[in-house]
Amino acid sequence: MADVVIGIDIGGTITKFGLMTATGKVVFHDNMPTTGFSGFDEYFKALTDKLSLACKKTASQVLGVGVGAPMGNFIEGSIDMATNLGWGKKVPVAGRFSEFFNKPAYLVNDATAAAIGEKTFGLAKKMDDFLLITLGTGLGCGIYVNGKLLHGKHGYAGELGHVTVIPEGRKCNCGRLGCLETYVSASGVMKSVREFKTKKGFENSVLHDEAAYPDSKAVARAAANGDPLAEYIFEFTGEVLASSLANVIAMFNPEAIIFSGGLANAGSLLIGPLEQFLSRKVLHNLRGKTKIYVSKLDSEKIAVLGAASYAWQMIEEHSHNKSLVV
């Protein structure tokens, strides 16, 4: 029987989960919808049913649970007012998983979980100062400073998706206007399609056929095929992102910014304009000093790996502290 921890990545659309050994081996990986449930209780039952079955099939013994989630507050172990989930003001996620499995459970922000995954297994292994930005349904950010995760006083550090980039701009699910994730995310790209397709010069764009081009992956395909509206949208998205990252670089002076998630898979379609505009917008003495990368880890697993790694770290730290007690 293998000792494992459960890693869970709760996304706005899909929840990914897996079982990971202490050596980083993933013995099981799967996913399920996050949406379509009457509330957290129904979702929790569906997820724990799948996890219990996975443990039984793989003959695994669970030692703990690590969860990454939007608005995940590691200090209180709760998801606090995650507008893309609609589960209420405060959901005691860590407590619920701990009670169900009778093992310790730990919660971090979903992008923080991805940053831990990148630090443990990816490009950031030897980096002390970097940002991991997830580009999925929304935009998340995990931050390492001097080799340590930045959580913030109340556990909310890294909400880059909710900085204002265009005052009085698009309405965000958080209730504010002009947040970065309303422009730079998979959902933000689709908002750009709807906003810009009526502009002069884009009348013949293939993106007018919403059934054939329903998501950001399809928009990326259209851009790769030379569709002018799709190309313009990625250029616009890169410029908006560059404006925010110029400020981030001025504040944190990171060695690298690493992207993960579905929209990051657009590769040079997004990174090309981003680097072009960033070189113009960043503080002159920091120009060219922050590297831009797309993660080489599987975006389906990076936050699962990170959440599980964090759980292993906490379990080992707790075990070590107990061994020091005389």
N, C-alpha and C positions, 0 to 999 in steps of 0.2 A: 504493500500500500504506500503510495507516494504522498509525502507531505507537500501541500500546496497552499498558496494564498489565492483568493479570488480577486481579479482585477476587473473593475467595471467602469466603463466610459459612457456616461449619460449625455447623449447629444440631443439637440432640439428636435431631431427627426428620428434618429436611430440610436439604440443603446447597444454597445458592443461589450462583450465580456469574455473572460478566459480564466484558465487555471494555470498558475505559473509556479515552478519549483524554485528553490533557493538559488539554483545555478542559472536561472533565467530561461529555462526551457518551458515553452508553452505546450501543455499537454492537451489543451482543449480550447477552442475559440469559436464563438458564434455571435449572432446578433438578433435583435428583435426590434419592432417599432417602439418608439417612446410615446407616440401619440395614439389616439384611438381608445383611450381608457377613460372611465368616468372620473378618475382621480388617482392620487398616489397609491391608495390602498389596493385598488384593482391592478395597477401597474406592478406594484411590489409583489403581489401574489403570483402574477404571471412570470416575473423575472426569477423569483426564488424557486418556483416550480422547475424552471429550466435549469437553474444552477444545481438544484438537488439531484436532478436526473443526470446532469453532467458528472457530478461527483460520484454517483453510483456507477455510471458506465465506465469511468476511468479508474475506479477503485482508489479515489483520492481522499486524503484526510485533510480537512480545512483547518489551517492554523490562524487564519485571519482574513480580513476583507479590506481592500482598498478601493475607494470610489472617487472618480473625478466627475464633477458636475458643474454646470454653469451656476454662478453665484454660490459655489460651494464654500462654506465658511469652516476652515479647518479648526478654528479655535472652539467653536460650539458644535461642530459636527452636523451642521444643518444646511439645507439649501434655503437661502433667504431671498424671497421675492424674485425668483427666476421667471421673468415675464414670458420667455419663450416656452416654458413648461406649463404654466397656469396651475400650479399646485398649491398656491396660497403663500402667505407671508413667510412661514418658517416650517420646514419639514425636517424632523429629526432623523435624517437618513442614517448616520453612523449608528445611532442608538437602535434603530429598527433592525439593521443587519446584524449588529452585535447580539441582540436579543434572539434573533432567528437562529443564528448559527452557534450561539453560546461561545463566541470567540471575539477578540478585539476587532473593531472596525474603525477605519480612518477615512476622513473625507477631505479632499482638496478641490480647488477650482479645476475644471476640466483642462484648461490650457496649462495650468501648473503641472498637472499629471503628465501632459504631453512633454513639457520641459524636462521633467524628471526622466521620462523615457529617453529623450534625446541625450541627456547628460549621462545616463547609465549605459545606453547601447548605441548611440548615434554619433553624429558629427561633433557634438559638444563634449565628448569624453574628457578632453584636455583643456576645456575652456572654463574660466572662472566667471567671466562676465558676458552674458549673452541673453537674448530674448528669443523665445519660441512663440511664434504667432500662428494660431490656428485659423484657417479660413474655411469655415463650414457654413451651416445655416446662419450663424452669426460670426463675430470675430472675437477671439480670446487671446490672452497674452500671459505667458509665464516668464518670470524674470529671475535670473541668477545674478547676484552681485557679490564679488569677492568669494565666489565658490559656494555661496549660500542662497537658498530660496528667499525671495522677498515676499513676505505674506502681508505686511502692514499691521498696524496696531489692532485693527478690528477684523483682519483676515480677508480684506477685499482688494489687496493690491493687484494690479495688472488688468484692470477693467479698461483696457485701451479701446475696446469697441464702443465705449460710451463717452469718449471725449468728443467735444463738438468740433466738427471740421467745416461745416457750412452753417453759419448762424441763420436761424429761422428756416432751415432746410427740411429734409424729409422727416416725417414723424416716425419716431422709434417706438418699439414695443415698451420701452421703459417709461414712456410718457414725455420724453424730451424731444427736441427738434435738432436735426442735423448731426446725429451721432455717426461716428465713423462706420459702424457696421451696417448702417442703412445704405452705404455706398460701396463698401469693400467687404463683400461676403457673397456667398452663392445667391442669397436672397436679394442682396443689394444690386448684383448684376442684372437680375430680372426686373428690378425696379427701374434700372437705367434703360433697359429695353423698352419698357412701357413709356418712359418719359421722353426718350429721344427718337423713337421711330416715326414720330409725326414731323420731325425737322426736315427742312428742305434738303434734298439730295439723297435722302434715304428711302424714297418711295418704293424702290424696287428691291429693297433688302429682303432676304429670305426669312428674316426674323419676324416679318409680318404674319407668317404662318406659325402661330403659337403652338398648334398641335404637333408640328414637326420639330419645333425648337422650344421645348417646354422648360429647360433648365440651363444652368450655367455651363454644363458640359457640352450641351448642344450649341450654345453661343460660342464656346471656344472652338468647336469644330467649324462653325461658320467663319470665324475669324481666320482660322488656319487656311480656309479655302478662299480667302480674299474678300469676304463680304464687307463692304465699307462701314456699315453700321456696327457690326460686331467688332471690327478693328478699332473703330472710334471708342466704343464702350470700354475696351481693354486699355486703350490709351488714357481715357478719362479716369478709369479706376486706378491705374498706376500713378497718375498725377495726384489724385486725392490721397492715396496711401503715402506717397512721397512727402506730402506736406506734413502729415502727422509724424512720420518717422524722422524727419529732420528735427522736430522738436524732441522726440525720444532720444535721438543720438546726442543732442545738446545736453540733455539731462543726465543720461546714464553712461555715455561714452562706451558702449559695448564693443566687444571684439567682433561679434557677429549678430546678425538677425537671421533666424532660420524660420522658414515657412513650412507648414504642414496643412493637410486637409484638402478637400475636393477642389477648391478653387486654385490652390497652389499647384495642382497637377496641370494647369494651363501652361506652366513653365515659362518660356521666353515671351509668350504673348502678354503675360503680366509683368514678369521680372524685367524684361527689356525696357518698357516705358518707365517702370519704377526706378531703375538705376539711372536712366537718362534724366528724369526730373529730379531725383535725389541729389545728383551731382550739382545741380543748379541751386537747390534750396537749402542744403545743409551748410552749417557754419563753416566758413572757409578753412579754418585751421583743423577741422575734422573731416574735410573732404577726402574720400577714398580710404578712410581708416577703419570703417566698419564694413565687414564682408557680408554679402547677401547670399544666402544659400536656400535651396529647397531640400528638405529632409529626405534622406535616402531610406528611412524606415517606412514600413507599410503604414499608410495613414489610417488604415482600418485597425491597427494594433498599437500604435504609438502611445496613446493615452491609457490603454489597457495595461501595457507594459509598465508605464510610469506609475499608475495607481497601485499595481501589484508590487512594484519595487519599493514604493513608499511604505506600503504595509509591511513588507519584509524588513525594511530599515527600522521601522518603529518597534516591531516585534523583537528584533535582535538587540536594539538599544534598551528596551525594557528588560530583556533577559539579562543583559550585561549589568544593568543597574541593580537588579535583584541579587546578582552574584557578588556584588560589592558590599552588600549588607552583612554586617557581622552580628 
